[in-house]
Amino acid sequence: MRKARMYPFERNRYFYGKLLTVRDFESEQKYLNDKRRLLNRLLFGSGVVAGMQVVAVDDKTVTVEMGLAIDYSGREVVIPSPVTLKLSMIEGFTNNEYKKNVYLYVAYDEKGREPVHSVGNSSIRGEEVSEYNRVLESYRLFVKEEAPAPASFEHVRLLEDVAVLYQDAHVRISQRIPKYVNPGDVVDVTLVVEKTLQTARVALSFDYESDGFDPVGGDGRHVEFMEPGDGQDTEYRLTYSVKAKDRPDTVAKLALPPQSVTLTIGDQRLPIDHAAVHHVNVISQPVMERILKTWYERSLDQAAEGSADQDLCLAKIGLLQLGSTYMIEQVERVPFGEYVPNASLLQRLSHTDRAGSLHRFFAESQAYDLEYGAKPKLDVHYHPERNTFDFKLGIPRPQAIQDEIATGTIEVPLELNAKTGLKFFSRGRRNYVTDEIKHGLGSGQVTILVGLAPQETLKASIYYGVQDVFKGTEYESDVPNVDFGTIVYPEHGSFRIGMRLNGSAEADKLNIRWWAFKKLQEGAEGTGESSAETALYREAAPGKE
């Protein structure tokens, strides 16, 4: 039936006295078989229905369990009982290279059964002739040593645009991106690295170019892949994201120019001689609608015979070289996802409550501090025994304020104070210099700012600089007109304030507020007593007068 016309269907018409020949009986079987196989192909698809697990029995032997599959022509393939075979005895396996992956396939096969004497043929030929009395619908197992092209699968061609960047006998690097996107969608681009187990470590980096996409994430357009040092896998996937621009009904492009690609396998750097280019349709309609439209607009020939030559892959088998022979290291079942799901199961899953036990999980979170300048860190651990995700988020501490600040107040009497004996600005004396005032910021250069308050509470406005500029305005105050100067002692961590009274003053004392500012070193973080990490200034004790 492969590459044969299954339609239009034609069946026998029976009537009394009809002479039935071999052709009539064959037409009867063909009519029933072709109809059923066409419906299998179009309604159910192709793949493993049940069973057919492939298990490594020892270093050179595999067992294929009994099972059922539907091939790409809609024929049922049945393995009625487990079969155990040495890998070297399976059709297609060669012993010329042991460091590789091989792919085990199953295919529909027919075999004759029950040979019997053919009376009709013997009368024509003149000698005894035997014919098979039955046809056994069977199967055959065989090996291919090359992986199928990613775009050879119908569902991949429908959903994704695949580009191969590099391929040789041991390594294949391809990239996949959704075939249809909506404007503004953030889509994942998947880099797939396939290799044999004994191939040296693979490292890849590139800068992609795009028209219609913007990069998403902190690395911009740069992508890097490094195989883990203890890697024991034959396939790795790395995903990065891009965002489609708001350009509906256009074709976006994403390309990996060969000059921007650095590929190393082990210590060897390999050149890339062609660009991997993706073309993605940016559409206005929902992506699902477009995919279904493409699916239903296939011709009957495309739907029924488009993949008829394809076989079902049951397993990818990774081989290791062991001296002059090989051993089976691992078996990956149905590596290309060729399954036929049960329609009833799909229907029940589609109606399963998304908030039910099948989808429900719990989350626990914790935040902790990191050093200033460190990158934020997120650790996620899944605990399957209680279906819980544990999130731990490390947040860098904020940068310390670069200026340390201290402040204080002093009172300066304008007349002789009988209690203290101090003579600040007494008659005939217009200048005064305070004792050393400790600002509390430690040694080093500081900047001192001095202001004058009109009230003892120091909660009203404080005047800095020359007060005469406010005369004749609503902001004029009765504070004395005083000039200030300061002397800073960097080694002592102290300073003095010098004052000169200009004119007469009605107040009996001066309320002075001072501020000290100290610049920290660039990039330094305040710690201990000299820190301004709370972003608040220090209130120093009043200076000794």
N, C-alpha and C positions, 0 to 999 in steps of 0.2 A: 504494500500500500504506500510505501514511502515514495514521495514525489509522484504519486498516482492520483488520478482524478477520483474523488470519492462521491461526486455528485454530478449531474442529477441522479437520484436513486431510481433504480429499476428493479422490479420484483417479478417473480413468475406469476403467470395467470394460468390457473389449472382449469381443465375442462375434461369431460368424459372422453376417453379414447385417446388422450394426449400421449404421445410417445416421449418418455422422459429419457434424457441422455445425461452424460457426465456434465455437460455445460449447464443444464438446468439445475442440477444439485449444487454445483459450484456457485451459480448465480444466487441461489437461495442463501448460502452461507455468506457470500460477499455482501449481500444486501443488509443482513442483520449485523454483521461485524462492522461494516463501514459506518452505518448509522450510529451504532453505539460508540465507536471510537471518535467520531466527529463530535458527538455530545461530550464525551470525556474530555476531549482537548479544549473545547470552547467553554464548557461550564465549570470544570474542575481544575483545569490547568495541568501542569506536569510536575512530578516530583514523588518523593517517598510518601506513601499514605500511612504505612505502619511497619514497624520492625526494620529489618535490614541493617541492624547495628553491626559495625565492623570493630572487632576486638583483636588486639595483638595477643596471640597465644604464647609465643616465645620470640626470640630475637629475629626469626626469619619466617614466622608463620602467622597467618591471620585467619580468623573465623568470621564468616558472614552469616548472621542469624536469619531465620526465615522471615519473610515479610512480603509486602505488596507495594508496588509503585505503578505510576502511569507515565509512559514515556511521552516524548514530544510529538508523537503521531496519535496519541490517545489510546495506545494499546496497553493492556494490563500486563505487568511483568510480575510474576509470582516466583518467589523462592520457597518451595514447599517444606524444606528442612535445612537445618544448619549445614554449612559446607566449610571445611577446613582445608586450606591450601598453603603450600610454601609459596612465598612471594615470587621466587625465581621460576616457579612452574606456571605462573599465570601469564596468559597471552599478552605480549607487548612489553614484558619486562626484559631489559638487557643488562648484562653484567659489565658494561664498559665504564661505568662511573658510579661510585658508591656514595659520593657526597652530594645528595640531591633530595628533592621531594618527588614522590610519584603519586599519581592519582588513580584510584581504583574506581572503575565504571561498571555499570550493569546495563545490559541491552536485551531487548526482546529477541527471542530466537525460536525457530520451529525445527522439530526433529521428527523423522518418520519412525513409526512404531509398527510392530506386528507384520513382518513380511509374509505375504501369502502368494500362492500361485495365481498368475493372471491368465485365465482361460482365453480371453479375447486376444491378448497380445501374442500368446503362444501359437494361436491358429494363423496369425499373420506372419510371424517371424520363423516359425518352424522349429524353435527350440524353447525349452522351459524358461519362462520369464516370471520374476517375482516383483510384486508391488507392495508398498506399505499400505496396510489396512487402516492405520490411524496416523493422525498428525498430533504430536505432543507440543503444546504451546509451552515453551521453556524459556531459558535465559542463558546468557553467557557473561562471564566476568572477564575483564581485560584491563590492562594498565596503559596509561599514557604518561609520558615523562615531561610533558610541557603543560603548564597551567593554561586553562582557557582564557581568551581575551576577556577583560571585564565587561566590555560592551556586547559580548556575544549573548548575554542573557536578556530576554525580552523585557523583564521588569526593570532592569538597569537602564536599558535604552529608553524606556518610557519615562523614568523618573529623574535620571541623572545625566550629566554631561561628563564623560570620562576622557582624560588625556594621559597618555603614557609618557613619562619623562625619561626613563632609562630602563633597558631590559637586556639581560644576557642570560647565560645558562643557569646562573645561580641567584640572580637578584632581579627583581622587577619593582620599579617605583612608579606609581600612578597617582593621580589626583582626581577627586570627584567633587562636583558641585551640583546643587539642584538645577534641573533643566528650566524650571519656571519659577519666577519670584514676583512679588508685588512691590511697587515703589515703597521705599522706606523700610523694607524687610531686612532684618539682620539674619544672614544665612551662614551656615557652617561650610567651610571648605575642608575636605578630609584628605590628608596625605597618607597613602597606603604604601608601606615598605614590606615586600615579600622576599624572603631569602631562605636558603638552606641552613641547616643547623650549624654546619662547620664553616660557613662563610665568615670571614673576619667582620669585626664591628663596622656598621654602616653609620656614616655621619653626613648630614646634608644641610646646607644653608642656601638661602636665595632671597632676593628682593623681587617681589612680583610687580608687574605693571597692570593698571586697570583703567578701563574707560566705562564709566557707569557705576563703579563701586568706590566706596570710601573705606579705608581701613578702620578696624575696631580694635581697641586695646592699646597698651602702652608701647608695643614694639613697632608700631606703624606698619610699614610694608615688609618688614624683615621677618623671616621665618627660619627657625633652626630645629633640626632633629638630631638627637644623639642616642644611639642604641645603648641601653644600660650595659654596664660592664659585666653583669652576671646574667645577661639576657639568654634565655633558653627557648625563645619563641621563634616561629617562622613567619609571623606577621605582626607588624606594629602599625598603629594608627595615630596620627597627630592631627588635631583639629584646630583651625583658627577661623576667625569670623570676619566678614565684610558686610557692609551695609549698602543696599541698592539705592541709588539716587532716585529722586522723584522725576523719572523720565518714563512715563507709561508708553507702552506700545513701541518700545525700542529693543535693540539687542545689545546687552552689556558684554564687555570683553574682559577677561582676566588672563594674563599671559606670564610665563616664566621665561624670560630671555636667557639663552644659553650662556651669555657672558656674565650673568649675575649669579649663576648656579655654581656652588662648590660641592662636589661629591667626592667623598673619600671612602674607600673600602679597605680597612686595615690601615696600612701605611701608604697605600697607592691612591693618588688623586686621578680621577677619571674625567676625561673631557665630555661635555654634553654638546652634541652636534645639531640639535634641533630644539625648537621652542615648543613647550606644552601650552596650548591655547584653548581656553574655554569660551563658548558662546552661549549666553544665558538670555532667555526671553523675559523681559520685564513687561508684565501684563497687568491690565486693570482688573480683570475678572478674578474671582477666587481661584487659587492654584488647583484645588481639587476638581473644580468644574472643568478647567482646561485639560487636565490629565484624563478625566473621563471622556471628554469630547474626542481627544486624540485616540483613546482606546476604542470607542464605538465607531469611529470613522475608518477603521481598518477595513480593507476589503476582505472578502471571505478567503481568498487565496492567501493573503498575508496572515490571517488569523489561524488558518488550518495548516498551512504548509510552510510558513515563514521560518520555523525552527525545527522542521522535521528531521534534519540531519543531526541534530544535537543529541548527545547521550547524557544519561544521569550519572553524576559523580557521587559515589557513596562515601568516599573518604580521601583525605590528603594524608599521606604516610611520609613522615620525616625519617630519613635514613642517616646513619652515622657511619663513617668509614672506620673499620676495625681491622687494622693490618691490611691483609690482602682480600678481605671480605667486608661485609656490612652487618649492621644490626638495626632493627626497627627501634627508633627512639620514642616516637609518639605517633598517635593516630587521632586525627581530627575528623569527626563524623560530619557528613554533608556540609562541606566547607563553603558552598556557595548558596546555602539556604534553599535548596530545591525540595520543598515540602508541599504536600497538598493537605491543607487543614480541613478538619471536619466542619461542614456547614452548620450543624447543630451547635457545636462548641463555639463557633464564631458568633452565632446568634445570641447564645447565652452570655458570652463575654461582653458583647456590645450592650447588653442590658444590665450588666453588673453595676451595682451602686458604686460610684467612684469614691465615695467616702467610706466604703465598707472595708473589711479587713484585708481585701486584696490590695488596696491602695493606701491604707492609712499608715502613717508613721508619726513619730513624735520627735521633737527636737529639744536639745538642751544647749544652752549657750553660756559662754564665759568670756570676759574681756580682760586683758592684762596689758601692762605698760611695756613699751620698748624704748630703747635709747633714742634720743632726738636724732633725726636724720635717717633712721632705719626705715626700710620699706615695711608697709603693713603686712601682716602675716596671718593667713587663715589656715587652720588645721581642721579637717573634717574626718571624723571616725564614725563608722557605721557599726552598730551592735545588733547583729541579726537575731540574737536570742530575745531581745525585747523590742526589736523594730525601731530603734532609736538612732538618730543622728546627733553626734556631739560636735558642736561648733566651738572653736576657740579662736578668738580674734585678738591679735596683737596690734595695738595702736601706738604709734610713736608719740612720745611726750612732746608737748609744744616747746618751741624755742624760748629760752629765757630772755627776758627783756634786756636789751643791750646797755641800758643806763640804770645804775643804782641811784636811788634818791634818798636823801635824809632831810628832815626839816626840824625846826625848833623855834622857840620864842624867847625874847629877853625883854625886860622892862628897864628903862633908863630914866631916873628922876631928873627933873629939870632944876630943882632947887635942893638946898642942903637938907638931908634927911637926918633928923635928930636921932632916930633909932639906930640907923646903920652907920652914920657918920660919913656917908658917901656924898661927894660933891660933883654931881653930873650937871653940867651946864649951869653952874652957879654964876651969879653976876660977875661979869668981867672975864668969864671963861666960856669961849664959844666952841671949842673942839673937845672931842672925847674919843678915846680908843679903848675897846674892851680888852679884858684878859683873853688868853687863848681859849677857844671854844672847840671841844672835841665833836666832830661831826659824825663819828661812828662808822665811816666807810673805809677805815683802814688807811694805810699809806698810799701815796700816789696822788696824781693831779686831780683836783676837783674844781668845779666852777661854782661860785657863790653868787646867789641872787638875794638882795635885801629889799624888803618892802616895809611900809609904815601903815599901821592900822589906826583908825580914829577912835576906836572903842576898846575897852579892856577885854571884852569877850572875844575879840579877834574873829567874830563870825560875820562882821560886815565886810564891805569892800576893803581891799588892801591896795595901797597906792605904791607903784614902783616908778622910779625915775624922778623927773622934775614935776612937782605938783602945780607949778605956776600955769601950766598949759590948760588947767581946768578952771582958771579964774574967769568969772563972768558967765559961767555955764551952770546948768542945773546940777552938774556933778561936782561943783566946788565944795571942798571940805574944809573943816577948821583944823586939820592936822597941821603941825608946824612945818615950815619949809626947811627940810634937812637934806644935806648932801651926804652920800654914803661912799665909802671906799672899803676895800677888803685886802688883807694880807693872808696868803695861803702858805702853810708849812707842810709840804708833801710828805716829808719824812716823819713828822709828828702826827699826821692825821688830824690837823687842827687848823684854825684860822682865827683872825681878829677882824673886827668891824670898826672902821673909823667913821666918825660922824662930825658934821659941822652944822651949827644952827644959823640960819640966815634970817635975821629979824627977830622980833619979839614973839613970844608964845604964851597963850593963855592957859594951856594944859600944864598939869603938874608932873607929867611923865610921858615918855614915848613907849608905845607898844610896837615892838619890832618883830617881824616874822622873817626868818632866813631859810633859804633852800640850798642844799648842796647836791650837785650832780656829778657822778663819776662814770666815765665811759669804760665799759668792759672791753677786753680784748676781742678782736673779731672772731666769731664762731665759738667763743667761750660760753659755757653754761655756768650760771651762778650756783654756788653750792655753799652750804654752811651759813655762817653768820653774815657773809658778804653777799648773799644771794638776794636777787629781787624777784624770785620765781613766783611769788604770789601777786606780782604786778601792783603792790601797794608800797607807798613810801614809809620810811621809819619816822617815828615821832621821837626826836631826841630830847633829852632832858634840857631844861633851860641852862644857858651858859652861866658860869660863875661870874658874878659881877663884883 
